[in-house]
């Protein structure tokens, strides 16, 4: 009995320690976002190219065993949870630790913008969640606007179609930040082989989603900020 109690106490202490470390890491990332300055924009003297560090986000996957099978309307998180999963990574850095399920619950329970009339979540649903967690969004209107936003250190939510991240003809949400020689750093909530890599901005823009539900706020790309 004493041994079991000791093991329980040790386990509790380790769990508490892990939670504290995780909270500290998220706070550190939020502080980094808040303290972004022009010093994070580095000019390469040899090439004259500007380089901006990407924002470090926690990596969540929509197919995670903890929530992948959770059903919302006509689909589940594994199949159609890219929007809430993408947003949860950003909100966890900008505001507080948020899980994909928390974001999905909010969108599904307060609107018809997720898995009701179509599979997935509209940009209206994404915008509502962004505002619910106390953040702001701004629709990106052009490729030049996208590049400028990334050069300024912003985090960009984007819906893309067939191409790098989508092999079929559905659409998919990703998160972009950072800038380096015409490329940006993408975080993919679905494919471990695609996430946390640099991609050509021209390619990403050319593959932007044209689906009406992904453009309901005026475009498929949005800057997310505090």
PABA-88648 format. One line per field, with one value per residue (C-alpha): residue number from 1; residue in three letters; x, y negated, z negated. Coordinates in steps of 0.5 Angstrom, whole numbers. Layout:
BEGIN
seq: NUM|...
type: ALA|...
X: X|...
Y: Y|...
Z: Z|...
//
This chain:
BEGIN
seq: 1|2|3|4|5|6|7|8|9|10|11|12|13|14|15|16|17|18|19|20|21|22|23|24|25|26|27|28|29|30|31|32|33|34|35|36|37|38|39|40|41|42|43|44|45|46|47|48|49|50|51|52|53|54|55|56|57|58|59|60|61|62|63|64|65|66|67|68|69|70|71|72|73|74|75|76|77|78|79|80|81|82|83|84|85|86|87|88|89|90|91|92|93|94|95|96|97|98|99|100|101|102|103|104|105|106|107|108|109|110|111|112|113|114|115|116|117|118|119|120|121|122|123|124|125|126|127|128|129|130|131|132|133|134|135|136|137|138|139|140|141|142|143|144|145|146|147|148|149|150|151|152|153|154|155|156|157|158|159|160|161|162|163|164|165|166|167|168|169|170|171|172|173|174|175|176|177|178|179|180|181|182|183|184|185|186|187|188|189|190|191|192|193|194|195|196|197|198|199|200|201|202|203|204|205|206|207|208|209|210|211|212|213|214|215|216|217|218|219|220|221|222|223|224|225|226
type: UNK|UNK|UNK|UNK|UNK|UNK|UNK|UNK|UNK|UNK|UNK|UNK|UNK|UNK|UNK|UNK|UNK|UNK|UNK|UNK|UNK|UNK|UNK|UNK|UNK|UNK|UNK|UNK|UNK|UNK|UNK|UNK|UNK|UNK|UNK|UNK|UNK|UNK|UNK|UNK|UNK|UNK|UNK|UNK|UNK|UNK|UNK|UNK|UNK|UNK|UNK|UNK|UNK|UNK|UNK|UNK|UNK|UNK|UNK|UNK|UNK|UNK|UNK|UNK|UNK|UNK|UNK|UNK|UNK|UNK|UNK|UNK|UNK|UNK|UNK|UNK|UNK|UNK|UNK|UNK|UNK|UNK|UNK|UNK|UNK|UNK|UNK|UNK|UNK|UNK|UNK|UNK|UNK|UNK|UNK|UNK|UNK|UNK|UNK|UNK|UNK|UNK|UNK|UNK|UNK|UNK|UNK|UNK|UNK|UNK|UNK|UNK|UNK|UNK|UNK|UNK|UNK|UNK|UNK|UNK|UNK|UNK|UNK|UNK|UNK|UNK|UNK|UNK|UNK|UNK|UNK|UNK|UNK|UNK|UNK|UNK|UNK|UNK|UNK|UNK|UNK|UNK|UNK|UNK|UNK|UNK|UNK|UNK|UNK|UNK|UNK|UNK|UNK|UNK|UNK|UNK|UNK|UNK|UNK|UNK|UNK|UNK|UNK|UNK|UNK|UNK|UNK|UNK|UNK|UNK|UNK|UNK|UNK|UNK|UNK|UNK|UNK|UNK|UNK|UNK|UNK|UNK|UNK|UNK|UNK|UNK|UNK|UNK|UNK|UNK|UNK|UNK|UNK|UNK|UNK|UNK|UNK|UNK|UNK|UNK|UNK|UNK|UNK|UNK|UNK|UNK|UNK|UNK|UNK|UNK|UNK|UNK|UNK|UNK|UNK|UNK|UNK|UNK|UNK|UNK|UNK|UNK|UNK|UNK|UNK|UNK
X: 0|6|9|3|2|9|8|2|5|11|6|2|9|11|4|4|11|10|4|8|13|8|5|12|13|7|8|15|12|6|12|16|10|9|16|17|21|25|31|27|27|34|37|42|48|50|44|40|34|30|29|24|23|17|13|14|7|5|4|-3|-6|-14|-13|-10|-13|-15|-21|-20|-26|-30|-36|-39|-45|-44|-37|-31|-25|-20|-23|-26|-22|-17|-20|-21|-14|-10|-14|-12|-5|-5|-10|-5|1|-3|-8|-8|-8|-14|-15|-18|-24|-25|-25|-29|-34|-35|-36|-41|-45|-46|-47|-48|-41|-38|-41|-48|-49|-42|-36|-31|-31|-33|-28|-34|-34|-26|-27|-32|-28|-22|-26|-29|-22|-21|-16|-17|-17|-16|-17|-11|-13|-7|-1|3|-1|1|8|8|4|9|15|12|12|4|1|-3|-9|-10|-15|-12|-14|-11|-3|2|-3|-9|-8|-16|-21|-23|-20|-15|-13|-6|-2|3|9|16|19|25|27|20|18|14|14|8|4|0|-5|-6|0|7|11|8|8|14|17|18|14|14|9|7|5|1|-2|-4|-7|-11|-18|-24|-29|-35|-35|-27|-28|-35|-31|-28|-22|-19|-13|-13|-8|-9|-7|-8
Y: 0|-5|-3|-5|-11|-13|-11|-16|-21|-21|-21|-27|-31|-29|-31|-37|-39|-37|-41|-47|-46|-46|-52|-56|-54|-57|-63|-64|-63|-68|-73|-72|-74|-80|-82|-82|-87|-89|-86|-79|-82|-80|-83|-78|-83|-78|-77|-83|-78|-79|-74|-74|-68|-64|-64|-57|-54|-48|-42|-39|-34|-33|-26|-26|-19|-24|-27|-25|-20|-26|-27|-34|-34|-30|-29|-28|-32|-27|-28|-35|-38|-42|-49|-48|-45|-50|-56|-52|-52|-60|-62|-57|-62|-69|-68|-61|-54|-52|-45|-43|-40|-47|-51|-46|-45|-53|-54|-48|-49|-57|-57|-53|-54|-47|-40|-42|-45|-42|-38|-43|-50|-56|-62|-66|-60|-61|-69|-68|-63|-68|-74|-69|-68|-76|-76|-80|-78|-82|-79|-79|-81|-80|-76|-82|-83|-76|-77|-84|-81|-75|-80|-84|-78|-76|-70|-68|-63|-60|-56|-52|-48|-42|-42|-42|-40|-37|-32|-31|-37|-39|-44|-45|-50|-51|-57|-61|-65|-68|-70|-67|-69|-68|-63|-62|-57|-53|-49|-43|-40|-34|-31|-30|-30|-37|-41|-45|-47|-52|-53|-58|-64|-64|-57|-57|-64|-60|-54|-59|-56|-59|-55|-60|-58|-59|-66|-68|-73|-76|-72|-65|-68|-72|-75|-73|-78|-80
Z: 0|-2|5|9|5|6|14|14|11|15|21|19|18|25|28|25|27|34|34|31|36|42|39|39|46|49|45|48|55|53|50|57|61|57|57|65|67|74|71|72|80|82|89|92|94|100|103|101|99|93|88|82|77|77|70|67|66|62|67|67|72|73|73|66|63|57|62|69|68|65|70|71|76|82|81|76|74|77|84|83|77|81|79|71|71|75|70|64|65|67|61|56|58|58|52|48|49|53|56|63|60|56|62|66|60|60|68|68|62|64|72|78|81|79|82|83|91|93|90|86|83|87|86|83|78|77|76|71|67|68|65|59|56|56|63|69|76|83|90|95|101|106|106|105|99|97|97|94|88|87|88|82|78|78|77|83|83|90|94|100|106|110|110|105|99|102|107|109|110|103|99|93|88|86|82|85|82|83|90|93|100|103|99|92|87|87|81|83|78|83|86|82|88|90|84|81|88|93|99|105|103|111|111|104|107|114|110|105|105|109|105|103|96|96|98|94|91|97|98|96|93|86|81|74|69|62
//
